[in-house]
Every structure is written in C-alpha cells, then in structure tokens.
Amino acid sequence: MTEIQRGAVWRVPTVGRERTVLVIENNAVIRLHPGGIICAVIQEAEDARDTLVTVPIEHPVRGVVMAPDIAAFRPRRFEEGKLLGYVSAEDLERVSRAVRAVLDL
C-alpha cells in the first residue's frame, strides 16, 4: 500500500459514499500512532470562496478544503481508497493556517 503522508489527497470510502480528504496529520504521528489519520474534507466544486477557514485548491482535485470539517479515518479506509496526488506546499501552508484559526491555536 502507498504510504499515507501529510499533504496527500485521497478518495476514501465511508458509510454510504466516498469522501475526498486531505491528510493534515504530522507524518511522524501517522507512523507512530496509526489508529486514525486526521484529515480535512475537500468539497469538490468548480468555484470556491477563499475565507479564513476554507482553502480553494486546483490540484490534484478542484475544490475547497474545509478546515472546520476535520475527521480521523482508520487506515483501512485508505487501503480501500485511492491516492489522487498531493497539494502544493503553499496550499498546505494555507490549510495549516485555516486549521489553526478553527482550533484557536
């Protein structure tokens, strides 16, 4: 299986549907504590507003990363899912800022 890494965009199966997610968890934590991988949900859309808590992305999917919509997914979901690619370092930094704002860090 492909290694799960921060910045990776995956399409993973959930109950009743698939979700597109961005892995936001630290790589070392993923390796040391693989019980649940923390991700932000991506809403695939043509047009997306850039706000304090939403980050539009163009690659590897077109959509918006929803910083308030964070969830942990079991590694099994990734085994059954599909790696779509990686966001740019700039986009990942924008997502990091949005997550910090949502969590008041």
C-alpha positions as CSV (number, residue, x, y, z in Angstrom):
1,M,0.0,0.0,0.0
2,T,1.1,3.6,-0.6
3,E,2.4,5.4,2.4
4,I,-0.1,7.8,3.9
5,Q,1.5,11.3,4.2
6,R,0.7,14.8,5.2
7,G,-0.4,16.8,2.1
8,A,-1.8,13.7,0.3
9,V,-5.3,13.9,-1.2
10,W,-7.3,10.6,-1.1
11,R,-10.7,9.4,-2.1
12,V,-11.8,7.1,0.7
13,P,-14.9,5.0,1.2
14,T,-17.2,5.9,4.1
15,V,-20.6,4.7,5.1
16,G,-22.8,5.2,2.0
17,R,-20.4,7.3,-0.1
18,E,-16.8,8.3,-0.9
19,R,-15.1,11.3,0.6
20,T,-12.2,13.3,-0.8
21,V,-9.9,14.2,2.0
22,L,-6.6,16.0,2.6
23,V,-4.2,14.3,5.2
24,I,-3.3,17.1,7.6
25,E,-1.7,15.0,10.4
26,N,2.1,15.1,11.1
27,N,3.9,12.2,9.3
28,A,5.7,11.1,12.4
29,V,2.4,10.8,14.3
30,I,0.9,8.8,11.4
31,R,3.7,6.3,11.7
32,L,3.8,6.1,15.5
33,H,0.1,6.2,16.2
34,P,-1.7,4.8,13.0
35,G,-5.1,4.3,14.6
36,G,-6.8,7.2,13.0
37,I,-5.4,9.5,10.3
38,I,-6.5,13.1,10.8
39,C,-7.9,14.7,7.6
40,A,-9.8,17.7,6.4
41,V,-12.7,17.1,4.0
42,I,-12.5,18.5,0.5
43,Q,-15.7,19.6,-1.2
44,E,-15.1,19.2,-4.9
45,A,-16.5,22.2,-6.6
46,E,-15.8,24.4,-9.6
47,D,-16.0,27.7,-7.7
48,A,-14.9,28.0,-4.1
49,R,-14.5,31.0,-1.8
50,D,-11.2,31.7,-0.1
51,T,-12.0,32.5,3.5
52,L,-10.3,32.3,6.9
53,V,-11.5,28.7,7.2
54,T,-11.8,27.5,3.6
55,V,-8.9,27.0,1.2
56,P,-9.6,26.6,-2.6
57,I,-7.3,24.2,-4.4
58,E,-6.8,23.3,-8.0
59,H,-4.6,20.2,-7.8
60,P,-4.9,17.2,-7.6
61,V,-8.7,17.9,-7.5
62,R,-10.6,21.1,-7.9
63,G,-12.4,22.1,-4.7
64,V,-12.2,23.6,-1.3
65,V,-10.5,22.3,1.8
66,M,-13.0,22.7,4.7
67,A,-10.9,23.4,7.8
68,P,-13.9,23.1,10.1
69,D,-14.6,19.7,8.7
70,I,-11.9,17.6,10.3
71,A,-12.2,13.9,10.9
72,A,-10.0,10.9,11.7
73,F,-10.2,8.0,9.3
74,R,-8.9,4.5,10.0
75,P,-6.0,3.2,7.9
76,R,-8.3,0.6,6.4
77,R,-10.2,3.4,4.6
78,F,-7.0,4.3,2.8
79,E,-6.3,0.7,1.9
80,E,-9.7,0.7,0.2
81,G,-9.3,4.2,-1.2
82,K,-7.3,5.9,-4.0
83,L,-4.4,8.3,-3.7
84,L,-5.2,11.2,-6.0
85,G,-2.0,13.2,-5.5
86,Y,-0.5,16.0,-3.3
87,V,-1.3,19.6,-2.7
88,S,1.4,22.2,-3.1
89,A,3.5,23.4,-0.2
90,E,1.8,26.8,-0.5
91,D,-1.7,25.3,-0.3
92,L,-0.7,23.1,2.6
93,E,0.5,26.1,4.5
94,R,-2.8,27.9,3.8
95,V,-4.7,24.9,5.1
96,S,-2.4,24.8,8.2
97,R,-3.3,28.5,8.9
98,A,-7.0,27.8,8.5
99,V,-6.9,24.8,10.8
100,R,-5.1,26.9,13.4
101,A,-7.8,29.5,13.1
102,V,-10.6,27.0,13.5
103,L,-8.9,25.4,16.6
104,D,-7.8,28.7,18.0
105,L,-4.1,27.6,18.1
